[in-house]
């Protein structure tokens, strides 16, 4: 039997930036809504400045930060494992990394059939 795969992971570069942002801002979280423009990128917020919706999906925790996704986005991405990375550029307008010269980026891979089965069994 295949072990239950993580739905969200982070690269070393992402973990470094998450640690820096948490050190500057306190507890943080991520949300990926799937809307246009900034909404399609993982957005980083202070926990006390962002209210998740009751039906948002918690994918996991990266670098101590919870990672949520809107239900409509999760329906699209539910069969993929997300890896949060950092690349040069401007972060989302309201995302905490904005102005750092770096931005978070979501990379993905499709789960194998065995991984999908393990996720379904765990639900």
C-alpha positions as CSV (number, residue, x, y, z in Angstrom):
1,X,0.0,0.0,0.0
2,X,1.2,3.5,-0.9
3,X,1.7,5.9,2.0
4,X,-0.5,9.1,2.0
5,X,1.4,11.7,0.0
6,X,1.6,15.3,1.1
7,X,-0.7,17.6,-0.9
8,X,1.7,20.6,-0.6
9,X,5.5,20.7,-0.2
10,X,8.0,23.6,-0.3
11,X,11.5,24.0,-1.8
12,X,14.4,25.0,0.4
13,X,14.2,28.5,-1.2
14,X,10.5,28.8,-0.3
15,X,11.2,27.6,3.3
16,X,13.9,30.2,3.7
17,X,11.6,33.0,2.5
18,X,8.7,31.7,4.7
19,X,11.1,31.7,7.7
20,X,12.2,35.3,6.9
21,X,8.6,36.5,6.5
22,X,7.5,34.8,9.7
23,X,10.4,36.4,11.6
24,X,9.3,39.8,10.3
25,X,5.5,39.4,10.6
26,X,4.7,36.7,13.1
27,X,2.4,33.8,12.2
28,X,1.6,33.6,8.5
29,X,-0.5,31.5,6.2
30,X,-0.9,30.9,2.5
31,X,-4.1,31.0,0.4
32,X,-4.5,30.2,-3.2
33,X,-7.9,31.2,-4.6
34,X,-7.6,30.5,-8.3
35,X,-9.0,33.9,-9.3
36,X,-7.5,36.0,-12.0
37,X,-4.3,38.0,-11.6
38,X,-2.8,37.6,-8.1
39,X,-5.4,35.0,-7.1
40,X,-3.8,32.3,-9.2
41,X,-0.6,32.6,-7.2
42,X,0.0,31.4,-3.6
43,X,-0.6,34.5,-1.5
44,X,1.1,34.9,1.9
45,X,-0.7,36.8,4.8
46,X,-0.4,37.4,8.5
47,X,-2.7,35.0,10.3
48,X,-4.3,37.8,12.1
49,X,-5.0,39.7,8.9
50,X,-6.7,37.1,6.7
51,X,-9.8,35.1,7.5
52,X,-10.2,31.8,5.7
53,X,-13.6,30.8,4.5
54,X,-15.3,27.9,6.4
55,X,-15.1,25.7,3.2
56,X,-11.5,26.5,2.3
57,X,-9.4,23.4,2.0
58,X,-6.3,23.0,4.3
59,X,-3.8,21.2,2.1
60,X,-1.1,21.1,4.7
61,X,1.6,23.1,6.5
62,X,4.9,24.3,4.9
63,X,7.5,25.9,7.1
64,X,5.1,26.3,9.9
65,X,2.5,28.1,7.7
66,X,-0.9,26.6,6.9
67,X,-1.6,26.4,3.2
68,X,-5.3,26.8,2.2
69,X,-7.0,26.7,-1.2
70,X,-10.5,27.8,-2.3
71,X,-12.9,24.9,-2.9
72,X,-13.2,25.7,-6.6
73,X,-9.4,25.7,-7.0
74,X,-9.1,22.4,-5.0
75,X,-11.6,20.7,-7.4
76,X,-9.2,21.6,-10.2
77,X,-6.0,20.6,-8.4
78,X,-7.1,17.7,-6.2
79,X,-5.2,15.1,-8.2
80,X,-1.9,17.0,-8.0
81,X,0.8,17.6,-5.5
82,X,1.8,21.2,-5.2
83,X,5.4,22.4,-4.5
84,X,5.7,26.0,-3.5
85,X,8.9,27.6,-4.8
86,X,10.4,31.0,-5.0
87,X,11.5,32.8,-8.2
88,X,12.7,36.4,-8.9
89,X,9.9,38.9,-9.4
90,X,7.1,40.8,-7.8
91,X,4.9,39.1,-5.3
92,X,1.1,39.5,-5.3
93,X,0.0,43.0,-4.5
94,X,-1.2,42.0,-1.0
95,X,1.2,39.1,-0.4
96,X,3.8,39.6,2.3
97,X,6.8,38.8,-0.1
98,X,5.8,41.8,-2.3
99,X,8.7,44.2,-2.5
100,X,11.3,41.5,-1.7
101,X,12.3,41.0,-5.3
102,X,11.0,37.4,-4.9
103,X,7.6,35.8,-5.4
104,X,6.1,32.5,-4.5
105,X,5.2,30.2,-7.4
106,X,3.2,26.9,-7.4
107,X,4.6,24.0,-9.3
108,X,2.7,20.8,-9.6
109,X,2.8,17.1,-10.5
110,X,-0.1,14.7,-11.0
111,X,-0.4,12.1,-8.3
112,X,0.0,8.5,-9.4
113,X,-3.0,6.2,-9.4
114,X,-1.7,4.5,-6.2
115,X,-1.3,8.0,-4.5
116,X,-4.9,9.0,-5.5
117,X,-6.1,5.7,-4.0
118,X,-4.2,6.3,-0.8
119,X,-5.7,9.8,-0.5
120,X,-9.2,8.5,-1.2
121,X,-8.7,5.8,1.5
122,X,-7.6,8.4,4.0
123,X,-10.6,10.7,3.4
